[in-house]
């Protein structure tokens, strides 16, 4: 994963100050710079969010931490 972070304020946070939730999206290090297939993830305490980096306002997937870890382990062990 890239170390570049992009912070976005949660749509559930008010504009009146106080408690806010922000998440940082990171582009996958496996995503090339040639404009190919790219994903970004944002890790929260109890969930990992995944989206298409070319469609930032589009749909997202959300995994609990255990499911994301299982996916990463599976993907790392899969033969290409």
C-alpha positions in Angstrom: 0.0 0.0 0.0 1.1 3.6 -0.6 1.9 5.8 2.3 0.1 8.7 0.7 -3.1 9.5 2.7 -6.1 11.5 1.6 -8.4 12.5 4.5 -12.1 12.9 4.1 -14.5 14.1 6.8 -17.4 11.7 7.4 -20.8 12.8 6.1 -22.1 11.9 9.6 -20.0 14.7 11.2 -21.7 18.0 11.7 -20.1 21.4 10.8 -20.5 22.7 14.3 -17.2 21.3 15.7 -17.1 18.6 18.3 -16.5 14.9 17.5 -15.8 14.1 13.9 -14.8 11.0 12.1 -12.3 11.1 9.3 -10.9 8.3 7.2 -7.8 8.1 5.0 -7.9 6.4 1.7 -4.7 4.8 0.4 -4.1 3.6 -3.2 -2.9 0.0 -3.5 0.8 -0.4 -4.2 -0.3 -3.0 -6.8 -2.2 -0.4 -8.7 -0.1 0.8 -11.6 0.3 4.5 -12.6 -0.7 3.6 -16.2 -4.4 4.2 -15.4 -5.2 0.5 -15.0 -7.4 -1.2 -12.5 -6.9 0.6 -9.1 -8.4 0.2 -5.7 -8.1 2.3 -2.6 -8.7 1.2 1.0 -9.5 3.1 4.2 -8.9 1.3 7.5 -11.1 2.1 10.5 -11.0 0.5 13.9 -13.6 -2.2 13.1 -13.8 -2.1 9.3 -11.9 -1.8 6.1 -13.5 0.2 3.2 -12.6 -0.5 -0.4 -13.4 1.6 -3.5 -12.4 2.1 -7.1 -9.8 4.9 -7.2 -11.2 6.0 -10.6 -14.7 6.4 -9.2 -14.2 7.9 -5.7 -17.9 8.8 -5.3 -19.1 5.4 -6.5 -20.0 2.3 -4.5 -17.8 1.0 -1.8 -17.3 -2.4 -0.1 -16.9 -2.7 3.7 -15.4 -5.7 5.4 -14.9 -6.4 9.0 -11.3 -6.7 10.1 -11.3 -10.5 10.2 -12.8 -10.9 6.7 -10.3 -8.4 5.2 -7.4 -10.2 6.9 -8.6 -13.5 5.4 -8.9 -12.0 2.0 -5.4 -10.5 2.1 -4.0 -13.9 3.2 -5.8 -15.7 0.5 -4.7 -13.2 -2.2 -1.1 -13.4 -1.0 -1.1 -17.2 -1.3 -3.0 -17.4 -4.6 -1.1 -18.4 -7.7 -1.2 -16.0 -10.6 
